[in-house]
Amino acid sequence: MAKLTSQQLFEKYKNGFSGCIYEPHVYDLFMENAKYAYFGDGAKKIKNSGKGLLSRPYLSYLKFDKGAFSERQTLGDCTSHSTRNACDISRALEIDIKGEKESWIARGATEAIYGQRGHGGEGSSCARTVEFVTKVGGIIARKNYPEIADFSKYNGSMGGKWGSRGLPDKVLDLANDHQMRTASQITSIEEARDALANGYGITVCSNQGFSSTRDKRGFAKPQGSWAHAMVWAACDDTGSDISFLICNSWGKWNDGGHPEWGQVPNGSFLIHSDVAANMIKQNGAFAISSFDGFPLQKLPDYGFDSYL
């Protein structure tokens, strides 16, 4: 599976390809050793802080990187894209709040995150990728490191080849220099809402598939089964139902309408709370923070600027 088009990726996953795989031993080990295994343990001070709010932390990511969410995976490395995007949302929001735009170097690279999966076949688990960015390795900026590796442009085959033999020591050392601090499992839609309301991206592995069209309000119809990972990037709790924005890693694979609050990135779509709850129940949703735990953060006033 290499260099597939957006439509081919859609068809591949729809027909049963497993980009995210369940690794119970990895999940159990992560949960046993994590300081805040569950989001509720590390986020007590922000409980219900997202109630009634429209939270769009992905706009901070787009503010620093107009191409955010534009990378199209070329093989089964969706978990690395989803995890990278969750990390980038979290770190972009923190930089945006502090007003330190110069601290943003580049989006994160996916290759090392996928390359540490421990086998030569395709696919990985969200438990494994979040463990890597918070404990084993970290985030490498998408730039060229002349004496180590060139991460300036996405190269899926690089991470694919590393899978069976492990990461080179220099790459692992580089990743360790930029480690995220906390990854915790989300167990409810309210926790997911509160995480996004405070700027913490969420990577989600599930078997839920979706239609390739959005309705006039930006929602995709739950349809079929995908063994896939995608990032949750926004939450709207201003109406009668809690909805979430999901950003995919297939490029422009879908089309359709947009919510009243603005245009969503190519390849993204909204889901309703019942769909979100079903995905969360599969134990593959993790919020990521660069802090020890999940402190309260106030999102910037994004106004009416266009970030796309």
Buried (B, 14 or more C-beta within 10 A) or exposed (E): BEEBEBEEBBBBBBEEBBBBBBBEEBBEBBBEEBEBBBBBBBBEEBEEBBEEBBBBBBBBBBBBBEEBBBBBBBBBBBBBBBBBBBBBBBBBBBBBBEEEEEEBEBBBBBBBBBBBBEEEEBBBBBBBBBBBBBBBBBBBBBEEBEEBBBBEEBBBEBBBEBBEEEBBEEBBEBBEEBBBBBBBBBBBBBBBBBBBBBBBBBBBBBBBBBBBBBEEEBBBBBEBEBBBBBBBBBBBBBEEEBBBBBBBBBBEBBEBBBBEBBEBBBBBBBBBBEBBBBBBEBBBBBBBBBBEBBEEBEBBEBEEEEBE
